[in-house]
Every structure is written in C-alpha cells, then in structure tokens.
C-alpha cells in the first residue's frame, strides 16, 4: 500500500492540536495501490443467472444460497482474483420474486474462511468486543449479515448491522432469523441483497458479497417492455487490483475510497454485444463510494442513443425521462446503491460501437461538482502547536514533503493533505451493435409509454416534520467522523420514534462539503423538495418511490415517509460504505403493535 499526504497518525496529532473550534471537511486518505494498465473493452459483459428455488417451505419457494471464496478472472491481462461471492458468482445470482408472493431465503456463510481477504482495521467501530453493549463473546473478523435492500420486511429478516454471524456460528448481539421471510407485498423494484455487518460491511461488499433482487409485477407485462435476453441487469462498481490480480484496498480505514477501474457485472471495462433493437437495462450502483453519471456516446463522441428512464428505486416514474445530449437530463446520476431502469433503442446504430460514459467526478459534490484534494478547514483566528511542525512568517504550517497548513488569518485555515488525487473513471463499458436482429422487436416505443408511477405518499397527511443534519464531527484523538444529527453512535442517544401507520416529513440538511446518499431501511419515500431551502422540485429522474436520496452539499432535501406494516428499530444511514462504517448510521424506531402482517401466514393458498 502507498500513502500520499499525511498519514493517519500524523493527522491525529494535527487534529488534537486544532482545538474544539476546528471542523474537518474530509480527512486523510491512505491510497490503495494503483492497478496495472489494463486495456478497455476486451472481454464480454457477464450476465448474472436467475436463481432457481431449492425447494418449498410452508408452501412457498425456499432458497439456500452459500457464500464462497472464489477465484475470478476479471480481466484477461490479470491473474485470477480471489473474491467472495453468493453461489460462487460475483455479483451473486438474481433472486426473482413475484409481487405479493412470499419467499424464504437462507444465506449460508459457513464456507467462508476464518481470515478476511482484506485487512480488518480494528480502529473501525464494531470490530472489537468492547464496541458492543450486549455482546460478551468474540468478534471474528469474518462475519456477515445479509441485508434485503429496499424490502418492507420485519426487522428479524432485514439483515441489520448487528445481526451478524461468523462462519463458525458466533452470532452478534441482535437476534435475527436464520431463514429470511420476505413477503414482497410492495411495489415492483430492482434492488440488491448485500452484506451489512457492522465494522466490515465496506470490506465484504468490496470482496463481492452482493447480488440482484427483483420483484416483478403485472404492470411490467402490460407495458410491453423488452424482456428475456433483452432485459439485462447491470451492476456498476469501481475496483483497484494488484499486479498479482488480488483486490487492492487500503489496510487502514479511509473516509473515502475510489477504485481506478470500472467493474461491471464482475468484469473490468467489459463490452456487450447487442442487436439493433430495444433493450431494458436495470442499473444498480453497487460501488462503495463512487457516484456514476451515465450517458451513451457514439464512436465520434457525440449523439449516442437516448436512455429512456422508466423507473427509480421502486415502482415506476411519473413519466418517461429522456437522458442524453438533447434530453431532459444530460446524464443519469446514480449515487451508491441507487437504482434506475432504462430502455435503450439501438435500432439506428447498426454496426456501430456505443460507449457508456461517466461524467461524475470523485468525490461527488453535486451537479457540476468535482473531486480532488482532501482538505481541512477552520473558520476564524485559530492557533495551534504541533510537535515537529513549524509555522512560517506567511502563516503556513510546514510539515515536510508536499503538505502544508495555511492559517489564513480572518479567512480561516486550510490544510492541504498533499497532492492526493482520486482516480477518475470517464468510461464504464461498451455496446457493440450487430448489423441485424435475430427476431422482430415488438416491444413498446419507450418515448410513448404511459407509466403507472409517480409519488405515492401524501405530504398533507404528515403528522410530524423532523430536521436531520448530515455533517462532520472532529475528534481529538482519531480521524474526523461523518455523523447524522451530530451523533457518533449507532446504538445510543435519542432516535426518531415515528408511530406505526403514520406519515412524516424528514428534512435532510447537508452541512458538509460532499454528497451523501441517505438510505432508510423498511420504507419507501417520495422526494418533495431540494435546494438550499428544500423548496426546489425534485429532478424528473427521481419522481417516484425511493429508498435512497442523494443530498448534496449545502442543500436540504425534504422527503415524505410512511411507516407501515412493521414496528421496531431499523437503520438509516449514508450509503457511502466508508461513511456508514465511521459513524454515519443511526436508528429509528417504529412504535406500535408488532407486525401488522402475520409473517407465518401462507395466505391460505395451497400451492404445494
């Protein structure tokens, strides 16, 4: 591993000297080793398989899905890469459920090794026994808790952070069901199942523990969308690799991580051979922390096919959104773990090559924002003393190398963390369009679709409005924290307690300098306002049911949430995994009678 700028221990010394008035805007970065030069678009896009049920349980489909250590060839010029996958696949297979049809899923991690394939930094909360109030046993470095992202489900089947279990059976402090009971009584969606274990979620996901979860509905059949081989799930990530093919990720915790290759459906910069016809793509951003801003470009770099977005995280949009050079939006922006479904018509591009490009820089700071140096700022006239560091006459703190600290007088202090530049990814994958179709395309024209979607919650029915802040908190003896409502504890402190069956408005205010995708377990919500005061309308691409909302720096996002069907405690958190694991995760508790639905009911159906 390489380090550029201050290392963490230097940074902690600097942080201690700043005093209580200091505010960190990002934090030190320990960089992963860069990948070797890899040629783009030399391997086909892998297509995940659809998982068949293993049997029946209480009259419903039952799945038993193992987690395994596997060797994957992710690029022809790299040796095999050791990863973790569900069913031996990276990403895991598609679990395809039907709306209102319950299924049962058991995720079995007993085949995983005792040692992690990545370095487990015990600095991170949740990696040590003393991090838990109600757990007096060991905390193995390999443990998993599989979250059913986007599902309205009882908490015992949710896959929450403290519901982990190790391969040898050591269980975390929060009880969970061995077999997840998933009722699927909600709107259709494309989502994921992925690891959520406290302290190692960022590592387990980076290692490969995630897959597609889809709820299908009759609405899709009525819309006559592309189907079968022309309905393709696409999972977007970014990863770095060592020369020996192994995954490259920092040994010590970092607040921001960016891989230097586009990793799509388990392959580095793949291509897909398509026919000159319409395709439906289910796009999932599964990256630890990278936001993608996608559009399609033809070989001359201009005027590629339009992406017609039909769905956000759940359900369908209010109306079709055209994404492209002359559309409603220039690019489709997806923050980590957001999803979107698009229809693309390649019929006018026979014989051409189309590239999916990315215009979202890392770290993402909103439309038109850009990534770059890590930095630290302080307002006002601050003084400091740092052992081994000297302040020069211009008010700059000399620290050796390329690092400097500008005291800045009345304008505040700026600390440049060296010349660290995050890797940027401007191309994602390629589509190679054949000269002809293998069969006639009878799917509907996406531009004329009448979508059965749009907002589903009533803001006027809200019984309470809550203000939630997303920001930074400086610690005296450790790196800066990303926090929700100023709290650095997942378990402790006051939490929101909405009543079961009620609707609330949550106002999410980002006081920091980087975008945060905020995810709420259990629920869906509608975005009703954005901007500095939360009064600007949401983007057309997000006018439908969501479970993640991107909150950009300096803005307030207003969401309408209804808390239905299940009581109990559920997490809400930033879905940049490095932020989530460094204090940017809290709980809310739905107060009311337990489980309005009976999860053991088989709906009275005899379908054995």
C-alpha positions as CSV (number, residue, x, y, z in Angstrom):
1,X,0.0,0.0,0.0
2,X,1.1,3.5,-0.6
3,X,0.4,6.7,1.4
4,X,0.3,10.2,0.0
5,X,-0.1,13.3,2.2
6,X,-0.3,13.0,5.9
7,X,-0.5,9.5,7.3
8,X,-3.3,8.8,9.9
9,X,-1.1,9.2,12.9
10,X,0.3,12.5,11.8
11,X,-3.2,13.6,11.1
12,X,-4.4,12.6,14.6
13,X,-1.7,14.7,16.1
14,X,-2.6,17.6,14.0
15,X,-6.3,17.1,14.9
16,X,-5.6,17.1,18.6
17,X,-3.9,20.5,18.3
18,X,-6.7,22.1,16.4
19,X,-8.9,22.5,19.4
20,X,-12.7,22.3,19.7
21,X,-13.3,25.1,17.1
22,X,-11.8,23.1,14.3
23,X,-14.0,21.4,11.7
24,X,-12.7,18.8,9.3
25,X,-14.1,18.8,5.8
26,X,-12.8,15.5,4.7
27,X,-9.8,13.8,6.2
28,X,-6.6,12.0,5.3
29,X,-6.5,9.5,2.6
30,X,-4.4,6.3,2.5
31,X,-4.4,5.3,-1.1
32,X,-4.8,1.8,-2.4
33,X,-2.1,0.6,-4.8
34,X,-2.9,1.5,-8.4
35,X,-4.0,-1.1,-10.8
36,X,-1.6,-2.1,-13.7
37,X,-2.5,-0.6,-17.1
38,X,-5.5,-2.7,-18.4
39,X,-6.9,-2.5,-21.9
40,X,-10.5,-1.5,-22.0
41,X,-13.4,-3.4,-23.7
42,X,-11.6,-6.7,-24.4
43,X,-14.0,-9.1,-22.6
44,X,-17.8,-9.6,-22.8
45,X,-20.1,-8.5,-20.1
46,X,-21.1,-11.4,-17.8
47,X,-24.9,-11.8,-17.4
48,X,-25.9,-13.0,-13.9
49,X,-28.0,-16.1,-13.8
50,X,-31.5,-16.2,-12.4
51,X,-31.5,-18.4,-9.2
52,X,-33.9,-21.3,-9.1
53,X,-35.5,-22.2,-5.8
54,X,-34.1,-25.1,-3.9
55,X,-37.4,-26.4,-2.6
56,X,-40.5,-25.3,-0.7
57,X,-41.0,-24.1,2.9
58,X,-44.5,-23.7,4.3
59,X,-45.9,-23.7,0.7
60,X,-43.5,-21.1,-0.6
61,X,-40.3,-21.1,-2.6
62,X,-37.2,-21.7,-0.5
63,X,-33.7,-20.6,-1.4
64,X,-30.4,-21.7,0.2
65,X,-27.6,-19.6,-1.1
66,X,-24.0,-20.2,0.1
67,X,-21.3,-17.6,0.4
68,X,-18.0,-18.9,-1.0
69,X,-14.4,-17.8,-1.7
70,X,-13.9,-18.0,-5.4
71,X,-11.2,-17.3,-8.0
72,X,-12.4,-15.0,-10.8
73,X,-10.8,-13.8,-14.0
74,X,-11.9,-10.2,-14.0
75,X,-9.6,-9.2,-16.9
76,X,-7.6,-11.2,-19.5
77,X,-4.4,-9.5,-18.5
78,X,-4.7,-10.1,-14.8
79,X,-4.1,-13.4,-12.9
80,X,-7.3,-14.7,-11.2
81,X,-8.7,-12.6,-8.4
82,X,-9.7,-14.0,-5.0
83,X,-13.2,-12.8,-4.2
84,X,-16.2,-13.7,-2.1
85,X,-19.5,-14.5,-3.9
86,X,-23.0,-15.8,-3.4
87,X,-23.4,-19.2,-5.1
88,X,-19.8,-18.7,-6.3
89,X,-20.8,-15.8,-8.5
90,X,-19.7,-12.1,-8.4
91,X,-22.2,-10.5,-8.4
92,X,-24.5,-13.1,-7.0
93,X,-27.4,-14.6,-8.9
94,X,-30.7,-12.8,-9.5
95,X,-33.4,-13.6,-7.0
96,X,-36.6,-13.0,-8.9
97,X,-39.7,-12.7,-6.8
98,X,-43.3,-12.0,-7.7
99,X,-45.2,-9.2,-6.2
100,X,-47.3,-10.4,-3.1
101,X,-45.6,-13.9,-3.3
102,X,-43.7,-14.7,-0.1
103,X,-40.3,-16.4,-0.4
104,X,-37.8,-17.8,2.2
105,X,-34.1,-17.3,1.8
106,X,-31.2,-18.7,3.9
107,X,-27.8,-17.2,3.3
108,X,-25.1,-19.6,4.4
109,X,-21.6,-18.3,5.1
110,X,-20.1,-21.5,6.6
111,X,-17.8,-22.0,3.6
112,X,-16.1,-18.6,4.0
113,X,-12.5,-18.7,5.5
114,X,-11.6,-17.7,9.1
115,X,-9.4,-14.9,7.8
116,X,-10.6,-12.0,5.7
117,X,-9.1,-11.5,2.2
118,X,-8.8,-7.8,3.1
119,X,-7.2,-6.1,6.1
120,X,-9.7,-5.6,9.0
121,X,-8.8,-2.3,10.8
122,X,-9.8,-2.5,14.5
123,X,-10.0,1.2,14.5
124,X,-13.5,0.9,13.0
125,X,-16.4,0.6,15.4
126,X,-17.9,-2.9,15.5
127,X,-14.7,-4.8,15.1
128,X,-14.0,-5.4,18.9
129,X,-16.0,-6.8,21.8
130,X,-15.9,-3.5,23.7
131,X,-17.8,-1.9,20.8
132,X,-20.9,-3.7,21.9
133,X,-23.0,-3.2,25.0
134,X,-24.9,-6.6,24.8
135,X,-22.2,-8.9,23.5
136,X,-19.6,-10.5,25.6
137,X,-18.2,-13.0,23.1
138,X,-15.6,-12.8,20.4
139,X,-15.9,-10.6,17.3
140,X,-14.5,-12.7,14.5
141,X,-13.0,-10.8,11.6
142,X,-15.1,-12.8,9.1
143,X,-18.8,-12.2,9.7
144,X,-21.8,-11.4,7.6
145,X,-25.3,-10.0,7.8
146,X,-27.2,-10.1,4.5
147,X,-29.5,-7.1,4.1
148,X,-32.6,-7.2,1.9
149,X,-32.2,-3.8,0.4
150,X,-35.4,-2.0,-0.3
151,X,-37.7,-4.6,1.2
152,X,-40.6,-3.8,3.6
153,X,-39.8,-6.6,6.0
154,X,-39.8,-7.5,9.7
155,X,-36.5,-6.5,11.4
156,X,-35.6,-10.1,12.2
157,X,-35.3,-10.7,8.4
158,X,-33.9,-7.3,7.5
159,X,-30.2,-8.1,7.8
160,X,-29.1,-5.3,10.0
161,X,-25.6,-4.3,11.1
162,X,-25.6,-6.1,14.5
163,X,-27.3,-9.2,13.2
164,X,-24.1,-10.8,12.0
165,X,-22.9,-14.3,12.2
166,X,-19.4,-15.8,11.7
167,X,-18.8,-19.0,9.6
168,X,-18.3,-21.0,12.8
169,X,-21.6,-19.8,14.3
170,X,-20.6,-16.9,16.6
171,X,-23.6,-14.5,16.5
172,X,-23.8,-10.8,17.0
173,X,-25.8,-9.1,19.7
174,X,-29.0,-8.5,17.7
175,X,-31.2,-11.5,17.1
176,X,-32.2,-12.5,13.5
177,X,-33.9,-15.3,11.8
178,X,-31.8,-18.0,10.1
179,X,-34.2,-18.0,7.2
180,X,-35.3,-14.6,5.9
181,X,-39.0,-14.4,5.4
182,X,-39.7,-12.0,2.5
183,X,-43.3,-11.2,1.8
184,X,-42.8,-9.0,-1.3
185,X,-46.0,-7.1,-0.5
186,X,-44.9,-3.9,-2.1
187,X,-44.3,-2.2,-5.4
188,X,-42.2,-3.9,-8.0
189,X,-38.5,-3.0,-8.0
190,X,-34.9,-3.8,-8.9
191,X,-32.7,-3.9,-5.8
192,X,-29.9,-5.9,-4.2
193,X,-29.1,-8.2,-1.4
194,X,-25.8,-7.3,0.2
195,X,-23.7,-7.6,3.3
196,X,-24.3,-5.1,6.2
197,X,-22.2,-6.5,9.1
198,X,-21.1,-3.8,11.5
199,X,-17.4,-2.8,11.0
200,X,-16.7,-4.9,7.9
201,X,-19.6,-4.1,5.5
202,X,-17.3,-2.0,3.3
203,X,-14.8,-4.9,3.1
204,X,-17.4,-7.6,2.5
205,X,-19.1,-5.6,-0.3
206,X,-15.8,-4.8,-1.9
207,X,-14.9,-8.5,-1.7
208,X,-18.1,-9.3,-3.7
209,X,-20.9,-10.1,-1.3
210,X,-23.9,-8.7,-3.2
211,X,-26.4,-9.7,-5.9
212,X,-29.6,-8.7,-7.6
213,X,-33.1,-8.9,-6.1
214,X,-36.1,-8.2,-8.3
215,X,-39.8,-8.0,-7.6
216,X,-41.8,-8.4,-10.8
217,X,-45.4,-7.2,-11.3
218,X,-48.3,-7.4,-13.8
219,X,-47.7,-3.7,-14.6
220,X,-44.5,-4.7,-16.5
221,X,-46.3,-7.2,-18.7
222,X,-48.9,-4.5,-19.6
223,X,-46.2,-2.0,-20.6
224,X,-44.7,-4.5,-23.1
225,X,-41.1,-3.7,-22.1
226,X,-38.1,-5.6,-23.6
227,X,-37.9,-9.0,-21.9
228,X,-36.0,-12.2,-21.8
229,X,-32.5,-11.8,-23.3
230,X,-33.3,-8.1,-23.8
231,X,-33.9,-7.4,-20.1
232,X,-30.4,-7.1,-18.6
233,X,-29.3,-6.4,-15.1
234,X,-26.1,-4.2,-14.9
235,X,-24.2,-3.7,-11.6
236,X,-21.7,-0.9,-11.5
237,X,-18.7,-0.7,-9.2
238,X,-15.1,0.6,-9.1
239,X,-12.2,-1.5,-8.0
240,X,-8.4,-1.5,-7.9
241,X,-6.1,-4.5,-8.3
242,X,-2.5,-5.5,-7.5
243,X,-0.3,-6.9,-10.3
244,X,-1.0,-10.4,-8.9
245,X,-4.7,-9.9,-9.5
246,X,-5.7,-9.5,-5.9
247,X,-8.0,-6.8,-4.8
248,X,-6.3,-3.5,-3.8
249,X,-7.9,-1.7,-0.8
250,X,-6.2,0.4,1.9
251,X,-5.0,-1.6,5.0
252,X,-6.1,1.3,7.3
253,X,-9.5,2.9,7.4
254,X,-10.1,5.7,5.0
255,X,-13.1,8.1,4.8
256,X,-13.1,8.0,1.0
257,X,-12.1,5.2,-1.3
258,X,-12.1,5.2,-5.1
259,X,-11.1,2.3,-7.3
260,X,-9.4,3.1,-10.6
261,X,-11.2,0.6,-12.9
262,X,-14.9,0.3,-13.9
263,X,-16.1,-3.1,-12.7
264,X,-19.4,-4.1,-14.3
265,X,-21.1,-7.4,-13.5
266,X,-17.8,-8.8,-12.2
267,X,-15.6,-7.7,-15.2
268,X,-13.2,-4.8,-15.7
269,X,-14.4,-2.5,-18.5
270,X,-16.4,-5.1,-20.4
271,X,-18.3,-4.8,-23.7
272,X,-21.8,-6.2,-24.6
273,X,-22.8,-7.4,-28.0
274,X,-26.4,-6.1,-28.7
275,X,-28.8,-6.2,-31.6
276,X,-30.1,-3.1,-33.3
277,X,-33.3,-3.1,-31.2
278,X,-34.6,-2.1,-27.8
279,X,-33.2,-3.3,-24.6
280,X,-34.2,-2.8,-20.9
281,X,-31.2,-2.2,-18.6
282,X,-31.6,-2.5,-14.8
283,X,-28.8,-0.3,-13.5
284,X,-27.6,-0.7,-9.9
285,X,-24.7,1.3,-8.5
286,X,-23.1,-1.1,-6.1
287,X,-19.8,0.9,-5.6
288,X,-18.6,1.5,-2.1
289,X,-18.5,5.3,-2.6
290,X,-18.4,6.3,-6.3
291,X,-21.3,8.1,-7.9
292,X,-21.8,7.5,-11.6
293,X,-23.3,10.0,-14.1
294,X,-24.0,7.9,-17.2
295,X,-24.8,8.7,-20.8
296,X,-24.2,7.0,-24.1
297,X,-21.8,8.2,-26.8
298,X,-21.3,7.1,-30.4
299,X,-17.9,6.5,-31.9
300,X,-17.5,10.2,-32.7
301,X,-18.0,11.0,-29.1
302,X,-21.4,12.6,-29.7
303,X,-25.0,11.8,-30.2
304,X,-25.4,8.3,-28.8
305,X,-28.8,6.7,-28.3
306,X,-31.1,8.2,-25.7
307,X,-31.6,6.4,-22.4
308,X,-35.3,6.4,-21.6
309,X,-35.6,6.1,-17.8
310,X,-38.8,4.4,-16.7
311,X,-38.1,3.5,-13.0
312,X,-36.2,4.8,-10.0
313,X,-35.5,2.6,-6.9
314,X,-39.1,1.3,-6.7
315,X,-42.2,1.2,-8.9
316,X,-42.2,3.5,-12.0
317,X,-41.5,7.1,-12.6
318,X,-44.3,9.7,-13.1
319,X,-43.4,9.9,-16.7
320,X,-40.6,8.7,-19.0
321,X,-37.4,10.8,-18.7
322,X,-35.1,11.1,-21.8
323,X,-31.4,11.1,-20.9
324,X,-28.9,12.3,-23.4
325,X,-27.5,15.3,-25.3
326,X,-30.9,16.6,-26.2
327,X,-33.0,15.1,-23.4
328,X,-34.4,16.1,-20.1
329,X,-31.0,15.4,-18.5
330,X,-27.5,15.2,-19.9
331,X,-26.6,12.1,-17.7
332,X,-28.2,9.7,-15.3
333,X,-26.7,10.2,-11.9
334,X,-26.8,7.3,-9.5
335,X,-25.2,7.5,-6.1
336,X,-24.0,4.4,-4.3
337,X,-26.9,1.8,-4.1
338,X,-29.3,3.9,-6.1
339,X,-31.0,2.1,-9.0
340,X,-32.7,3.1,-12.2
341,X,-34.2,1.2,-15.1
342,X,-33.8,2.5,-18.7
343,X,-34.9,1.4,-22.2
344,X,-32.3,2.0,-25.0
345,X,-33.1,1.7,-28.7
346,X,-30.1,0.7,-30.7
347,X,-32.0,0.3,-34.0
348,X,-30.5,3.4,-35.6
349,X,-26.9,2.3,-34.7
350,X,-26.5,-1.0,-36.5
351,X,-22.8,-1.8,-36.9
352,X,-21.7,0.9,-34.5
353,X,-19.9,0.9,-31.1
354,X,-21.6,2.9,-28.3
355,X,-19.7,3.7,-25.1
356,X,-21.3,4.3,-21.7
357,X,-19.5,7.3,-20.3
358,X,-19.3,8.8,-16.8
359,X,-19.3,12.5,-16.0
360,X,-19.5,12.3,-12.2
361,X,-16.2,13.1,-10.5
362,X,-15.0,11.5,-7.3
363,X,-15.7,12.5,-4.6
364,X,-19.0,13.7,-5.8
365,X,-20.2,17.1,-4.6
366,X,-23.3,17.6,-6.7
367,X,-24.1,18.6,-10.3
368,X,-21.0,20.3,-11.8
369,X,-19.0,19.4,-8.7
370,X,-15.6,17.8,-8.9
371,X,-13.3,15.7,-6.7
372,X,-9.7,16.4,-5.9
373,X,-7.6,17.0,-2.8
374,X,-8.5,16.0,0.7
375,X,-8.7,19.2,2.8
376,X,-9.3,20.5,6.2
377,X,-10.7,23.9,7.0
378,X,-11.2,26.0,10.1
379,X,-13.0,29.3,10.5
380,X,-11.8,32.3,12.4
381,X,-8.5,33.0,14.0
382,X,-7.2,29.7,15.3
383,X,-3.8,29.0,16.9
384,X,-2.1,25.7,17.1
385,X,1.1,24.0,18.2
386,X,2.3,20.8,16.6
387,X,5.3,18.9,17.6
388,X,7.7,18.5,14.7
389,X,5.9,21.2,12.7
390,X,6.8,24.9,12.2
391,X,4.8,27.9,11.2
392,X,6.4,30.2,8.7
393,X,6.0,34.0,8.5
394,X,3.2,33.8,6.0
395,X,1.0,31.8,8.3
396,X,1.7,28.5,6.6
397,X,2.5,25.4,8.7
398,X,5.4,23.4,7.3
399,X,5.1,19.6,7.7
400,X,7.6,18.2,5.3
401,X,7.0,16.9,1.8
402,X,4.2,18.5,-0.1
403,X,1.9,19.0,3.0
404,X,1.2,22.5,4.3
405,X,-1.3,24.2,6.6
406,X,-2.4,27.7,5.8
407,X,-3.6,29.6,8.9
408,X,-5.3,32.1,6.7
409,X,-6.0,34.8,9.3
410,X,-9.6,36.0,9.4
411,X,-10.4,33.9,6.3
412,X,-9.9,30.7,8.3
413,X,-7.4,27.9,8.0
414,X,-6.9,25.5,5.1
415,X,-4.9,22.3,5.4
416,X,-3.7,20.7,2.2
417,X,-3.4,17.0,2.5
418,X,-0.6,16.7,0.0
419,X,-1.1,16.1,-3.7
420,X,-3.5,13.2,-3.5
421,X,-5.7,13.0,-6.5
422,X,-8.5,10.4,-6.6
423,X,-8.7,8.2,-9.7
424,X,-11.4,9.3,-12.1
425,X,-13.3,7.0,-14.4
426,X,-14.7,8.5,-17.6
427,X,-15.7,5.3,-19.4
428,X,-17.7,2.4,-18.0
429,X,-18.5,-0.2,-20.7
430,X,-19.2,-0.6,-24.4
431,X,-22.1,-1.8,-26.5
432,X,-21.2,-3.3,-29.9
433,X,-24.3,-3.2,-32.1
434,X,-24.8,-6.0,-34.6
435,X,-25.9,-5.4,-38.2
436,X,-29.3,-7.1,-37.9
437,X,-31.8,-8.5,-35.4
438,X,-32.3,-12.2,-34.7
439,X,-36.1,-11.8,-34.4
440,X,-38.6,-8.9,-34.8
441,X,-38.7,-6.3,-31.9
442,X,-42.3,-6.0,-30.8
443,X,-41.7,-4.1,-27.6
444,X,-43.3,-0.7,-27.0
445,X,-41.8,2.6,-28.0
446,X,-40.3,3.9,-24.7
447,X,-41.0,7.6,-25.6
448,X,-44.7,6.9,-25.6
449,X,-45.1,4.8,-22.5
450,X,-47.8,5.7,-20.1
451,X,-46.1,4.8,-16.8
452,X,-48.2,3.7,-13.8
453,X,-45.9,5.5,-11.4
454,X,-45.1,8.7,-9.6
455,X,-45.2,9.8,-6.0
456,X,-47.2,7.5,-3.6
457,X,-47.2,9.4,-0.3
458,X,-49.3,12.3,0.8
459,X,-47.3,15.2,2.3
460,X,-50.6,16.7,3.7
461,X,-51.0,13.6,5.8
462,X,-47.7,14.1,7.7
463,X,-48.2,14.2,11.5
464,X,-44.6,15.4,12.2
465,X,-41.7,17.1,10.5
466,X,-38.2,16.2,11.6
467,X,-35.0,18.0,10.9
468,X,-32.0,15.8,10.3
469,X,-28.4,17.0,9.7
470,X,-25.6,15.3,7.8
471,X,-22.2,16.6,8.7
472,X,-18.8,16.2,10.2
473,X,-17.6,15.9,13.7
474,X,-14.0,16.4,14.8
475,X,-12.5,14.0,17.4
476,X,-9.4,14.8,19.4
477,X,-7.6,11.5,19.2
478,X,-8.9,9.9,15.9
479,X,-9.8,10.9,12.4
480,X,-12.9,13.0,11.6
481,X,-16.3,11.4,11.7
482,X,-19.2,11.6,9.3
483,X,-22.3,11.9,11.5
484,X,-26.1,12.1,11.5
485,X,-27.7,14.7,13.8
486,X,-24.3,15.3,15.3
487,X,-24.3,11.8,16.9
488,X,-21.4,9.4,16.6
489,X,-23.2,6.4,18.0
490,X,-25.3,3.8,16.1
491,X,-26.8,2.4,19.3
492,X,-27.1,5.3,21.7
493,X,-28.7,8.7,22.1
494,X,-32.1,10.0,21.2
495,X,-33.6,8.5,18.0
496,X,-36.7,9.3,15.9
497,X,-39.7,7.3,17.0
498,X,-42.5,7.5,14.4
499,X,-45.8,5.8,15.1
500,X,-46.8,2.7,13.1
501,X,-49.1,3.6,10.2
502,X,-48.3,7.4,10.2
503,X,-46.7,9.7,7.6
504,X,-43.8,12.1,8.4
505,X,-41.7,14.7,6.6
506,X,-38.0,14.4,7.1
507,X,-35.8,17.4,6.2
508,X,-32.2,16.2,5.5
509,X,-29.7,19.1,5.6
510,X,-26.2,18.5,4.4
511,X,-23.9,20.9,6.3
512,X,-20.7,19.3,4.9
513,X,-18.7,19.5,1.6
514,X,-19.6,16.2,0.0
515,X,-22.7,14.4,-1.2
516,X,-24.3,11.8,1.0
517,X,-26.8,9.1,-0.4
518,X,-29.1,8.6,2.6
519,X,-30.9,5.2,2.8
520,X,-33.8,4.2,5.1
521,X,-34.5,0.6,5.8
522,X,-38.1,-0.7,5.8
523,X,-39.7,2.2,4.0
524,X,-40.0,4.0,0.7
525,X,-40.4,7.7,0.4
526,X,-41.1,10.5,-2.1
527,X,-38.8,13.4,-2.6
528,X,-40.8,16.6,-2.5
529,X,-38.2,19.3,-2.3
530,X,-34.5,20.1,-2.9
531,X,-32.1,23.1,-2.8
532,X,-30.8,25.5,-0.1
533,X,-34.2,25.8,1.5
534,X,-35.7,22.5,0.3
535,X,-38.3,24.2,-2.0
536,X,-37.0,23.3,-5.4
537,X,-38.8,20.4,-7.2
538,X,-37.0,17.0,-7.4
539,X,-35.3,16.1,-10.6
540,X,-37.5,14.2,-13.1
541,X,-35.3,11.1,-12.7
542,X,-36.3,10.8,-9.0
543,X,-40.1,11.5,-9.2
544,X,-41.2,8.1,-8.0
545,X,-40.7,5.8,-4.9
546,X,-37.2,5.8,-3.4
547,X,-35.3,4.3,-0.5
548,X,-32.1,6.3,-1.2
549,X,-31.8,10.0,-1.7
550,X,-28.7,11.9,-2.6
551,X,-28.2,15.0,-0.5
552,X,-25.6,17.4,-2.0
553,X,-23.5,19.9,0.0
554,X,-25.4,23.0,1.2
555,X,-28.8,21.7,0.3
556,X,-31.8,20.4,2.2
557,X,-33.9,17.6,0.8
558,X,-37.4,17.1,2.0
559,X,-38.9,13.6,1.9
560,X,-42.3,12.2,2.8
561,X,-42.1,8.8,4.5
562,X,-44.9,6.4,5.6
563,X,-44.1,3.9,8.3
564,X,-46.2,0.9,7.5
565,X,-46.6,-2.8,8.5
566,X,-43.8,-3.4,11.0
567,X,-42.7,-2.0,14.3
568,X,-39.2,-2.0,15.8
569,X,-35.8,-0.5,15.2
570,X,-34.4,0.0,11.7
571,X,-31.2,1.8,10.5
572,X,-31.0,4.9,8.4
573,X,-27.5,5.8,7.1
574,X,-25.3,7.2,4.4
575,X,-24.7,4.5,1.8
576,X,-21.1,5.6,1.1
577,X,-19.9,2.5,2.9
578,X,-16.8,4.1,4.3
579,X,-19.1,6.9,5.8
580,X,-21.6,4.3,7.1
581,X,-18.9,2.5,9.0
582,X,-17.4,5.6,10.5
583,X,-20.5,6.8,12.5
584,X,-22.8,7.9,9.7
585,X,-25.5,5.4,10.7
586,X,-28.4,5.8,13.2
587,X,-31.6,4.0,14.0
588,X,-35.2,5.0,14.0
589,X,-37.9,3.0,16.0
590,X,-41.4,2.5,14.6
591,X,-43.6,2.5,17.7
592,X,-46.8,0.4,17.6
593,X,-48.1,-3.1,17.6
594,X,-45.6,-5.7,16.4
595,X,-46.1,-6.9,12.8
596,X,-49.4,-5.8,11.5
597,X,-49.0,-8.7,9.0
598,X,-48.6,-12.2,10.2
599,X,-45.3,-13.4,8.8
600,X,-46.1,-17.1,9.3
601,X,-49.3,-16.8,7.3
602,X,-49.2,-18.6,3.9
603,X,-52.1,-16.6,2.6
604,X,-54.4,-19.6,2.8
605,X,-53.1,-20.8,-0.6
606,X,-52.5,-24.5,-1.4
607,X,-49.6,-24.3,-3.8
608,X,-47.6,-27.4,-2.9
